[in-house]
Amino acid sequence: MTEARTYTALGLMSGTSMDGIDIALLRTDGERVESHGPSATYPYEPDFRNRLRAILGRTTDKDGAIEAVALDLSSKHVAVVREFMTTHGLRPEDVDLIGFHGHTITHMPERKLTWQIGYGEMLAEMLGIETVAGFRTQDVVAGGQGAPLAPVYHRALARDLPKPLAVLNLGGVGNVTWIGPDGTELVAFDTGPGNALIDDWVLRLTGQPQDTNGALARRGAVDAEILSIMLAHPYFERPGPKSLDREAFASVPTAQLTLEDGAATLTAFTAEAVARSRRHLPASPRRWLVCGGGRHNPVLMDALRQALDVPVDPVEAVGWQGDALEAQAFAFLAVRCKLGLPISYPGTTGCPRPLTGGRFHPPQGRS
């Protein structure tokens, strides 16, 4: 039997929190992770972050603003890859594939629409490395949610961990991966808001991008009435698979609250949304592992422990690299797409059958 080929892939992620570009190197055969290489995060400048925020939710580009941001986003990704490869002594021939997610500005799967801006062909031509983009499109066209896509990578990482296990990603939006007792069954969906509501609240009132260490929420008091109103949203009653646009809860009724009480209430909302997700899981997880920026917020982590009443730990507790996880996932997904392996499943996105995906951009002069 021929041994499976191992690929060296770079994964790139610009997430809903809009904090910057994550990059990570991975060696994998598309089923197992052979080794993790270096990783890094390159923050966006405030001006670019504001331009990116201004195009969220758009479905057309009548004024050319989206194309301008997409070109800049792609150029920033090229610069990041070049700097990263120089730092770590990598040449283009050392990397088989780049997994380029782009940045989601609009996600409306019920309209068979998901829009990740960015030009994979630019990366391929300027870097000389085959680039895979468009990971979500095929799933959405087939009737799936197009998200989340990381579950198949979570499963690969969790091969030797006790199950059932939940992996919770708290970026701008929260999403959960449930891995069944036999290690093969996957269920996944967006739980509700992650950090987006808290970040947007703090930005609007202070100009700061986040509630660092949950300091504001710690000083505030949860408004139980407003929390109850927010938790009555019909999204929480819907079974998975299901997914959210970052702006889905943008109209939460917190305007009359103080800065601190608003932060406390929105933090509680995020935790309770996760707790409510349990009713849609096949069996209660023995443990929750948390990745994404939300794991750095001790107030949010304490709220999750109280709401879930089982061990809740950052993914570093089992040796995973939390800040690199999403970028690693898109390196892993790029290899699976190259091999024609599924990246989404009926239990993770609601697609009709296991589906692969991706658009392939070979560098100029190569096929």
DODREN-673641 format. One line per field, with one value per residue: x, y, z of N, C-alpha, C in turn. Coordinates in steps of 0.001 Angstrom, whole numbers. Example, Ala and Ser with C-alpha at 12.3 -4.5 7.8 and 13.67 -1.06 7.14 Angstrom:
BEGIN
n_c1 = (13190,12850)
n_c2 = (-5690,-2250)
n_c3 = (7800,7080)
ca_c1 = (12300,13670)
ca_c2 = (-4500,-1060)
ca_c3 = (7800,7140)
c_c1 = (13200,12900)
c_c2 = (-3300,30)
c_c3 = (7800,7870)
END
This chain:
BEGIN
n_c1 = (852,615,2204,576,952,2663,1878,3142,1705,528,-1645,-4073,-5891,-8401,-10354,-13756,-13477,-11801,-9188,-6732,-4345,-3965,-1445,-174,1909,1698,2097,697,-1237,-3776,-5495,-4332,-2472,777,2844,3176,4118,5745,3863,1969,590,-493,-1309,-4075,-3970,-5609,-7016,-7401,-8914,-11228,-12137,-12669,-14672,-16654,-17708,-19045,-21752,-22670,-24098,-23692,-21455,-21535,-20162,-17533,-16090,-15795,-14191,-11828,-11067,-10782,-8615,-6594,-6648,-5803,-3234,-2078,-2100,-280,2062,2309,2724,5175,6852,6653,7695,10306,11229,11251,12909,11925,11370,9582,9390,9390,6864,3825,1126,-1129,-3659,-6164,-8389,-9579,-11746,-14779,-17471,-20187,-22717,-25141,-26601,-29169,-29997,-28338,-25863,-22630,-19888,-16618,-14124,-11188,-8322,-7361,-5866,-4065,-2361,-1252,135,1916,3353,4180,3152,851,-2497,-5340,-8659,-11991,-13443,-15989,-17991,-18986,-20349,-22420,-23808,-24797,-26744,-25975,-24843,-22356,-20652,-19786,-16340,-14121,-14532,-13664,-10946,-10676,-11478,-9350,-7280,-8180,-7978,-7005,-8250,-10543,-14026,-17642,-16705,-16535,-15587,-15153,-15255,-14552,-14676,-15486,-18074,-19610,-18891,-19541,-18006,-18985,-17752,-18312,-18679,-17350,-15411,-15724,-18226,-19573,-20950,-21924,-22291,-23130,-23133,-24060,-23512,-20010,-17274,-18054,-20274,-19556,-17074,-17871,-19582,-17840,-16017,-17685,-18356,-15980,-13888,-11914,-10733,-11679,-12884,-10559,-9241,-11701,-12244,-14085,-16589,-16332,-16631,-19210,-22842,-25087,-27901,-30793,-33307,-32912,-31114,-32784,-34563,-32852,-32105,-34423,-34438,-35297,-33347,-31985,-33626,-33664,-32639,-29344,-27736,-26665,-25958,-24445,-24425,-22016,-23274,-25743,-26907,-26874,-28666,-29157,-30779,-29282,-28799,-29453,-27894,-25113,-21592,-20109,-22154,-23354,-21243,-21026,-23554,-23621,-21493,-22500,-24610,-23290,-22155,-24461,-25744,-24059,-24479,-27147,-26891,-26434,-28745,-29080,-27197,-26090,-25317,-24285,-21307,-18224,-16313,-15370,-13421,-11814,-11214,-10041,-10301,-11893,-11165,-9223,-10445,-11047,-13390,-15455,-14747,-15102,-17861,-18732,-17911,-19565,-22075,-22022,-21147,-19340,-15923,-14216,-11883,-9076,-7749,-5063,-4644,-4628,-2502,-2862,-2519,-3850,-4029,-3295,-5034,-7247,-5994,-4300,-6307,-7226,-5008,-4977,-7498,-7032,-5289,-6966,-8902,-7308,-6850,-9362,-10974,-13682,-14712,-16870,-19915,-23127,-23845,-22405,-22653,-25084,-25177,-26129,-24691,-21423,-19004,-16365,-14340,-13285,-11418,-8919,-5799,-3198,268,1703,2793,2851,1020)
n_c2 = (-1202,2177,4838,7697,10907,13599,16964,20293,23091,26463,28297,30884,33344,35726,36906,37268,39008,40936,41634,41169,39397,35990,33518,30316,27425,24085,20544,17882,14991,15342,13866,13191,15188,15837,17527,20697,23843,27068,29999,33063,36336,39146,42323,44380,47765,50500,52197,50611,48564,49970,50617,48076,47308,49051,47982,45710,43435,44296,43622,44304,46173,48970,51401,50747,50367,47906,46405,47911,47562,44791,44441,45709,44091,41649,42350,42885,40313,39059,40461,39698,36905,36913,38210,36445,34066,34858,35410,32836,31411,30216,29076,29578,27030,25379,25213,23683,24406,27175,28029,30189,32102,34608,37395,37364,39272,39281,37026,35023,32386,31406,32696,31594,32853,33772,35759,36054,38242,38945,38045,35148,34464,36560,36121,33646,34316,36340,35187,32740,30256,27607,28424,28016,28999,30278,28490,28142,28356,26211,24577,26268,26798,24268,24127,24117,25585,26678,27121,26124,25546,24489,22098,19508,19689,20074,17540,15986,16906,16061,13327,11581,12322,12229,11623,12224,15406,18942,21585,24907,27800,31104,33681,36577,35676,32951,29470,25949,22757,19476,16410,13067,10077,7935,9194,9892,10959,14122,17169,20464,24016,27536,29164,31606,35077,35845,37423,39735,41484,42478,43666,45602,47205,48276,49591,51520,53127,53822,53917,52048,48802,46468,44731,44552,41823,41511,43607,45770,44449,43053,45017,45740,45193,42584,43096,41664,41677,42716,40814,38571,39326,39328,36659,35526,35452,33948,32399,30756,28624,27164,24117,22846,22072,25481,28918,32161,35603,38105,40441,39741,40031,42737,44680,44629,45422,47446,50102,51938,51258,51528,51838,49792,48063,47337,45921,43799,42592,41857,40077,38071,37312,36146,33885,32528,32004,30063,28072,27433,26148,23510,21954,21193,19322,15934,14495,15243,17114,15977,17736,21111,22739,25744,27997,30809,34429,34935,33257,34524,36228,36475,36874,36156,33471,32478,32873,31036,28616,28581,28503,26131,24052,21914,20822,23568,24736,26593,25841,25405,23869,21233,21154,22378,25040,27891,30530,30119,28351,28625,29514,27317,25466,26203,25704,22919,22324,23206,21235,18996,19755,19744,17033,16136,15483,15458,18586,19605,18517,16826,17023,19202,21511,21217,20479,18470,16108,14729,17108,18375,21245,24571,26810,26650,28140,28072,29034,31439,30027,27507,24440)
n_c3 = (0,-909,728,2036,567,2083,2531,2532,3788,3794,5813,5770,7510,7886,10181,11589,13691,12772,13437,12270,10181,10367,10142,9369,9319,8169,8151,6484,5505,4767,6259,8739,11065,10546,11470,13154,12000,12262,13314,13110,13857,12117,12711,11580,10419,12096,10269,7966,9092,9724,7155,6217,7984,7121,4795,5458,5206,2756,-474,-3055,-5202,-5945,-5750,-5937,-3626,-2349,-4105,-3965,-1289,-1303,-3034,-1561,710,-361,-1212,1264,2355,621,1312,3982,3759,2407,4274,6428,5316,4742,7337,8400,6788,4426,1090,-2032,-3269,-1113,-132,-710,-1040,-590,1617,1303,2853,2550,3310,5009,4087,3765,4645,3738,3673,3279,1048,-721,-765,-91,665,291,260,-1705,-3664,-4842,-7080,-7274,-5095,-5869,-8259,-7444,-5427,-6312,-5620,-5521,-4904,-2903,-2780,-2051,-357,764,-1134,-2824,-1048,-130,-2522,-2976,-1107,1534,4695,4503,6562,9910,8872,10084,11620,10588,10811,13572,14368,13410,15048,17520,17805,19838,22174,25011,24458,24147,22783,22839,20770,20980,19172,19650,17953,16129,15718,17463,17286,17415,17493,17677,18588,18201,20330,19015,17602,14957,14120,13383,14464,13930,14326,14296,17375,18215,19004,19240,20062,18815,19439,21952,21360,19446,20961,22934,21273,20104,22288,23541,21731,21825,20769,22041,25013,27063,28752,29933,31651,31790,31777,34156,36050,35685,35810,35057,33068,33634,32421,29832,28917,28871,26839,24622,24529,23693,20999,17911,16685,18482,18991,16717,15239,14481,11311,11278,10577,11051,10029,10759,11543,12526,15068,15488,16335,19103,22254,23940,24315,26387,28512,30844,30044,31354,32317,29930,28712,30524,30246,27538,27503,29167,27523,25313,26585,27542,25155,24104,26036,25517,23148,23677,23676,21109,20526,20024,22309,25665,25923,27354,27909,27196,24847,24201,21600,19629,20010,22248,24319,25714,27409,30658,32147,30434,30046,32658,32868,30969,32158,34395,33174,31670,33287,33195,32627,31206,29080,27754,24483,24609,26816,26017,24388,21906,19478,20084,18998,16425,15304,13482,11127,10703,10208,7651,6115,6356,5206,2605,1633,1803,-86,-2379,-2606,-3116,-969,1467,2913,4149,5734,6022,8752,9648,8043,6849,4219,1346,1069,1829,952,-1078,-1883,-2866,-4959,-7366,-7864,-9826,-9828,-12137,-15148,-14158,-13709)
ca_c1 = (0,1409,2047,-22,1891,2527,1979,3438,727,364,-3028,-4272,-7241,-8815,-11603,-14831,-13064,-11110,-7997,-5559,-4149,-3275,-760,394,2448,1229,2404,-427,-1660,-5198,-6228,-3628,-1526,2119,3556,2851,5245,5565,2631,2073,-528,-88,-2504,-4478,-3950,-6977,-7693,-7870,-9987,-12435,-12597,-13238,-15945,-17635,-18323,-19715,-23177,-23033,-24301,-23268,-20305,-21831,-19204,-16166,-15406,-15442,-13036,-10645,-10667,-10345,-7256,-5689,-6610,-4973,-1854,-1602,-1814,980,3154,2417,3358,6581,7574,6667,8611,11662,11552,11446,13818,11179,11335,8322,9396,9222,5438,3018,-184,-1612,-5097,-6487,-9814,-10127,-12502,-16227,-18175,-21626,-22976,-26586,-26754,-30562,-30074,-27216,-24880,-21567,-18935,-15301,-13353,-9768,-8003,-6415,-4966,-2994,-1396,-549,1045,2944,4142,4682,2686,-557,-3356,-6718,-9578,-13381,-13752,-17389,-18951,-19616,-21280,-23599,-24545,-25476,-27796,-25425,-24638,-21029,-19931,-18346,-15533,-13012,-14753,-12877,-9610,-10807,-11522,-7993,-6493,-8737,-8024,-6683,-8861,-11827,-15193,-17860,-15929,-16957,-14584,-15884,-14475,-15138,-14175,-16583,-19229,-19264,-19347,-19179,-17831,-19206,-17145,-19010,-17894,-16488,-14389,-15974,-19424,-19397,-22075,-21366,-23132,-22849,-23896,-24566,-22401,-18783,-16764,-18423,-21141,-18773,-16093,-18534,-20082,-16708,-15496,-18609,-18408,-14658,-12882,-11004,-11243,-12178,-12889,-9341,-9321,-13029,-12200,-15334,-17660,-16145,-17127,-20615,-23889,-25908,-29312,-31487,-34440,-32390,-30569,-33914,-35068,-31903,-32128,-35686,-34246,-35671,-32184,-31541,-34522,-33452,-31589,-28296,-26715,-27116,-24829,-24808,-23628,-21485,-24174,-27079,-27447,-26390,-29687,-29478,-31333,-28437,-28423,-29627,-27025,-23792,-20530,-19768,-23302,-23508,-20213,-21390,-24749,-23258,-20649,-23424,-25370,-22440,-22041,-25757,-25999,-23321,-25175,-28383,-26558,-26348,-29980,-29016,-26106,-26578,-25038,-23562,-19853,-17523,-15408,-15367,-12139,-12142,-10228,-10490,-9921,-12699,-10557,-8347,-11288,-11316,-14778,-16236,-14438,-15779,-19294,-18940,-17793,-20770,-23241,-21913,-21037,-18372,-14656,-14082,-10473,-8498,-7224,-3668,-4618,-4346,-1351,-3161,-2069,-5124,-3983,-3006,-5899,-8041,-5084,-3942,-7453,-7328,-3933,-5480,-8591,-6458,-4781,-8129,-9472,-6383,-7018,-10766,-11607,-14722,-14436,-18129,-20734,-24509,-23939,-21675,-23179,-26390,-25083,-26862,-23758,-20077,-18553,-15097,-14565,-12094,-11014,-7470,-5082,-1777,1091,1948,3801,2732,-352)
ca_c2 = (0,3386,5776,8960,12015,14692,18293,21456,24106,27685,28726,32311,33622,37057,36503,38235,40019,41953,42113,41065,38186,34866,32654,29148,26370,22771,19386,16960,14210,15601,13086,13378,16301,15299,18474,22116,24741,28365,30753,34467,37229,40468,43156,45411,49143,50949,52752,49513,47884,50789,50443,46734,47345,49853,47233,44514,43336,44691,42555,44835,47076,50029,52509,50247,50306,46521,46011,48590,46891,43442,44539,45997,42894,40659,42838,42674,38890,38786,41009,38871,35639,37178,38477,35200,33114,35370,35217,31423,30793,29383,29454,29139,25595,24641,25226,23087,25045,28206,28076,31617,32234,35924,37938,37330,40533,39001,35587,34824,31092,31187,33251,30964,33909,34008,36579,36217,39072,38627,37484,34048,34479,37514,35450,32625,34914,37159,34375,31560,29068,27308,28982,27534,29982,29915,27257,28032,28563,24990,24127,27147,26562,22979,24228,24111,26867,27204,27351,26308,24617,23953,20832,18365,19874,19773,16083,15468,17243,15443,11871,10822,12933,11646,12162,13358,16610,20148,22616,26170,28907,32404,34821,37542,34796,31717,28224,24750,21453,18332,15193,11984,9111,7078,10020,10177,11777,15555,18096,21801,25154,28778,29228,32966,36022,35548,38686,40873,42453,43127,44536,46748,48044,48987,50499,52635,54009,54236,53971,50923,47705,45311,44797,43812,40999,41585,44557,46530,43535,42698,46132,45987,44282,42052,43495,40398,41872,42834,39502,37706,39739,38892,35198,35114,35457,32625,31631,29776,27463,26405,23106,22974,23087,26852,29830,33556,36725,38841,41531,39194,40531,44109,45570,44264,46610,47816,51512,52720,50759,52127,51108,48567,47151,46801,44899,42636,41957,41214,38926,37035,36866,35218,32627,31850,31489,28799,27097,27006,25287,22108,21227,20748,18365,14564,14072,16296,16989,15774,18869,22136,23371,27048,28694,32148,35491,34935,32485,35422,37063,35633,37023,35320,32068,32134,32779,29764,27521,28575,28151,24788,23141,20842,21503,24487,25101,27007,24687,25191,22849,19930,21305,23008,26426,28581,31707,29682,27230,28845,29517,25917,24767,26459,24930,21536,22266,23334,19920,18130,20147,19278,15586,15829,14970,16361,19588,19869,17318,17151,17385,20422,22670,20933,20144,17219,14973,15256,17899,19078,22626,25309,27212,26476,29141,27733,30205,31642,29151,26163,23937)
ca_c3 = (0,-1026,1831,1602,450,3034,1930,3364,3407,4585,5954,6030,7994,8319,10809,11806,14667,11973,14131,11424,9387,10997,9188,10039,8469,8599,7304,6634,4340,4599,7263,10000,11131,10810,12332,13067,11850,12920,13063,13530,13563,11648,12942,10631,10886,12391,9093,7115,9826,9562,5778,6142,8718,6378,3685,5953,4942,1394,-1460,-4350,-5100,-6908,-5673,-6052,-2330,-2018,-4914,-3444,-54,-1654,-3577,-447,1547,-1044,-1145,2643,2506,-79,2117,5180,3397,2099,5523,7206,4693,4956,8753,8723,5828,3480,-319,-2644,-3552,144,231,-1776,-1198,331,1842,1449,3126,2279,4456,4800,4328,3785,4697,3697,3009,2879,-306,-1424,-932,877,-76,891,-651,-1816,-4965,-4749,-8229,-6984,-4230,-6640,-9215,-6807,-4501,-6993,-4893,-5800,-3863,-2869,-2202,-2314,372,1198,-2218,-3310,-21,-126,-3766,-2838,-94,2878,5354,4182,7819,10018,8095,10874,12340,10120,11388,15003,14507,13218,16231,18735,17622,21044,23354,25431,23754,23249,23035,22123,20509,20832,18635,19946,17204,16122,15909,18147,16668,18157,16850,18575,18054,18872,21102,18192,16979,13538,13918,13575,14430,14109,13963,15011,18625,18415,18981,19967,20611,17974,20118,23008,20711,18814,22050,23528,20250,19917,23455,24028,20684,21987,19943,22781,26474,27389,29975,30523,32772,31856,32179,35568,36878,35389,36283,33971,33057,33402,31507,28473,28570,28544,25525,23601,24445,23054,19544,17386,16230,19474,18959,15479,15295,13486,11079,11082,10653,11245,9590,11913,11924,12783,16333,15613,16908,20491,22926,25075,24188,27609,29576,30985,29362,32078,32355,28588,28506,31342,29691,26271,27841,29632,26356,24564,27340,27588,23808,24025,26884,24849,22013,24100,23367,19711,20391,20228,23687,26391,25887,28614,28088,26153,24580,23621,20791,19260,20934,23469,25402,26459,28273,31829,32587,29536,30345,33919,32577,30282,33139,35219,32367,31098,34432,32931,32382,30074,29079,26475,23755,25003,27868,25396,23507,20627,19365,19933,18130,15056,14956,12267,9982,10491,9619,6214,5488,6324,4231,1266,1241,1555,-1379,-3415,-2708,-3374,249,1966,3937,4850,5894,6395,10161,9989,7314,6266,2798,1107,1111,2055,-191,-1091,-2312,-3226,-6307,-7429,-8644,-9970,-10158,-13560,-15707,-13593,-13783)
c_c1 = (885,1129,1515,1043,1606,2781,2399,2547,775,-1116,-3102,-5710,-7375,-10227,-12581,-14486,-12274,-9853,-6745,-5528,-3379,-2667,-114,840,2073,1733,1357,-637,-3147,-6072,-5642,-2719,-167,2901,3019,4137,5000,4240,2838,766,26,-1299,-2787,-4283,-5386,-7716,-8217,-9007,-11300,-13000,-13245,-14601,-17033,-18306,-19037,-21210,-23587,-23211,-23962,-22139,-20455,-20797,-17752,-15420,-14957,-14222,-11762,-10139,-10139,-8928,-6247,-5540,-5681,-3506,-1260,-1284,-504,2160,3387,3131,4845,7394,7719,7688,10063,12105,11932,12262,13143,11269,9997,8269,9277,7750,4623,1754,-337,-3121,-5481,-7988,-10386,-10831,-13989,-16828,-19684,-21824,-24479,-26879,-28188,-30828,-28987,-26138,-23893,-20444,-17673,-14450,-11872,-9516,-6922,-5419,-3811,-1921,-574,501,2193,3847,4724,4289,1213,-1425,-4779,-7564,-11001,-13830,-15243,-18394,-19689,-20655,-22566,-24445,-25340,-26568,-27299,-25251,-23280,-20152,-20569,-17600,-14401,-13270,-13898,-11439,-9632,-10784,-10127,-7130,-6898,-8741,-7877,-7299,-10173,-13009,-16471,-17184,-16517,-15768,-15342,-14939,-15206,-14345,-15231,-17906,-18742,-19714,-18788,-18998,-18051,-18648,-17674,-18099,-16957,-15417,-14614,-17163,-19144,-20738,-21496,-22385,-22662,-23748,-24591,-23394,-21194,-18310,-17340,-19251,-20382,-17791,-16752,-19063,-18955,-16121,-16374,-18544,-17052,-13630,-11848,-11584,-11857,-12207,-11725,-9454,-10681,-13148,-13497,-16479,-17550,-16705,-18615,-21542,-24729,-27333,-30132,-32626,-33963,-31798,-31682,-34479,-34155,-31939,-33424,-35582,-34531,-34489,-31839,-32425,-34302,-32394,-30509,-28527,-27339,-25903,-25332,-23893,-23158,-22471,-25551,-27711,-27085,-27386,-30073,-29809,-30530,-28169,-28504,-28705,-25732,-22769,-20269,-20923,-23569,-22496,-20554,-22560,-24426,-22336,-21518,-24232,-24569,-22366,-23353,-26149,-25286,-24042,-26434,-28115,-26569,-27581,-29970,-27855,-26614,-26361,-24212,-22056,-19279,-16655,-15591,-13966,-12396,-10951,-10807,-10141,-10679,-12072,-9606,-9119,-11679,-12744,-15695,-15979,-15101,-17284,-19608,-18870,-19046,-21979,-23212,-21725,-20287,-17037,-14661,-12661,-10070,-7823,-5759,-3551,-4345,-3242,-1631,-2706,-3276,-5097,-3771,-4057,-6670,-7156,-4624,-5072,-7515,-6133,-4379,-6564,-8064,-5946,-5936,-8790,-8603,-6567,-8458,-11492,-12668,-14181,-15704,-19020,-22165,-24643,-23224,-22208,-24581,-26354,-25698,-25998,-22381,-19530,-17120,-15365,-13273,-11990,-9488,-6839,-3617,-976,1363,3058,3779,1276,-483)
c_c2 = (1249,4332,7100,10054,13054,16012,19309,22593,25289,28031,30182,32552,35077,36905,37632,39276,41141,42475,42033,39753,37173,34003,31509,28130,25008,21714,18318,16169,14401,14815,13282,14603,15724,16216,19874,22906,26040,29015,32176,35182,38592,41398,44101,46784,49598,51475,51652,48760,48654,50669,49074,46694,48041,49078,45967,44558,43740,43462,43011,45829,48226,51142,52051,50108,48887,46078,46641,47910,45492,43444,44799,44782,41841,41067,42644,41208,38508,39253,40167,37557,35847,37401,37210,34215,33567,35119,33773,30669,29874,29956,28994,27638,24755,24479,24703,23873,26192,28072,29493,31773,33542,36450,37950,38689,40338,37499,35385,33501,30800,31756,32659,31997,33891,34686,36735,37012,38689,37865,36414,34043,35459,36868,34442,33244,35639,36342,33129,30257,28843,27716,28448,28576,29473,28657,27068,27934,27292,24471,24952,26940,25262,22987,24159,25515,27482,27447,26492,25235,23981,22582,19659,18469,19613,18261,15476,15731,16416,13926,11112,11393,12240,12372,11599,14631,17754,21083,23891,27241,30213,33489,35907,36849,33554,30510,27036,23575,20395,17099,14024,10979,8250,7865,10338,11119,13235,16259,19482,22857,26385,28860,30559,33926,35466,36817,39914,41916,43203,44119,45786,47728,48901,49983,51733,53621,54515,54460,52874,49692,46550,45604,43946,43143,41063,42609,45344,45653,43183,43782,46372,44960,43856,42551,42274,40544,41951,41508,38546,38030,39210,37375,34657,35107,34059,31786,30507,28535,26599,25331,23404,21977,24463,27756,31260,34479,37477,39872,41046,39726,41992,45035,45205,45515,47046,49311,52279,52292,51568,51278,49768,47573,46550,45702,43632,41879,41237,40017,37764,36464,35850,33868,31850,31313,30158,27727,26570,26093,23809,21304,20669,19785,16957,14040,15166,16082,16759,16978,19831,22719,24637,27611,30048,33160,35491,34183,33331,36310,36243,35733,36160,33843,31623,31989,31469,28591,27431,28084,26694,23706,21850,21550,22326,25028,25698,25819,24412,24117,21456,20049,21898,24466,27314,29750,31332,28741,27449,28880,28096,25167,24991,25901,23479,21379,22389,21990,18970,18477,19635,17784,15167,15257,15945,17363,19992,18636,17736,17600,18650,21658,22454,20665,18759,15962,15544,15921,18376,20504,23244,25645,27231,27505,28739,28988,30256,30697,27751,25728,22775)
c_c3 = (0,129,1302,1563,1524,2322,2984,2893,4361,4624,6341,6464,8408,8862,11064,12861,14009,12649,13273,10665,10214,9899,9947,9003,9048,7625,7566,5352,4069,5552,8662,9908,11490,11738,12107,12917,12590,12541,13559,13229,13198,11753,11776,11269,11133,11166,8188,7790,9683,8151,5594,6823,7892,5252,4165,5635,3542,499,-2876,-4115,-6084,-6898,-5752,-4747,-1989,-2812,-4381,-2174,-362,-2218,-2462,462,933,-990,244,2886,1801,763,3368,4856,3122,3374,6356,6633,4846,6392,9055,7671,4837,2069,-921,-2894,-2280,528,-949,-2078,-204,419,2203,1640,2620,3511,4125,5089,4409,3775,4836,3017,2581,1493,-1216,-1755,230,115,755,-98,-603,-3103,-4823,-5880,-8022,-6111,-5025,-7559,-8537,-5888,-5164,-6318,-5229,-4616,-4017,-2158,-2415,-1600,628,56,-2609,-2325,-49,-1383,-3685,-1776,1335,3429,5006,5399,8905,9229,8900,11502,11887,10625,12887,15231,14361,14443,17446,18694,18934,22314,23716,24782,24395,23745,22232,21978,20171,20320,18918,19228,17269,16347,16645,17340,17435,17200,17922,17883,18870,19534,20267,17449,15529,13334,14266,13516,14692,13696,14725,16237,18811,18362,19721,20641,19921,18722,21202,22387,20141,19859,22631,22532,20121,21082,23904,22928,20785,21297,20712,24271,26976,28756,30664,31632,32915,32341,33658,36491,36702,35997,35092,34127,32653,32403,30059,28013,28152,27161,24419,23420,23852,21534,18996,16922,17195,19532,17732,15684,14259,12349,10808,11222,10643,10455,10834,12438,12364,14056,16566,16311,18334,21299,24154,25180,25502,28739,29665,30232,30031,32100,30975,28312,29292,30736,28388,26494,28316,28470,25543,25261,27349,26216,23609,24831,26205,23659,22399,23735,21948,19461,20685,21642,24345,26292,27290,28953,26934,26064,23766,22854,20393,20345,22244,24624,26238,27434,29504,32332,31720,29809,31652,33708,31860,31257,34003,34430,31907,32152,34113,32684,31096,30117,27748,25806,24082,26081,27306,24344,22147,20659,19044,18980,16672,14497,13659,11024,9669,9795,8113,5455,5313,5264,2804,763,963,221,-2529,-3672,-3004,-2176,750,2970,4683,4751,6243,7854,10546,9287,6776,4785,2557,1196,1420,787,-2,-1574,-2801,-4700,-6329,-8356,-8721,-10277,-11652,-14040,-15143,-13685,-12830)
END
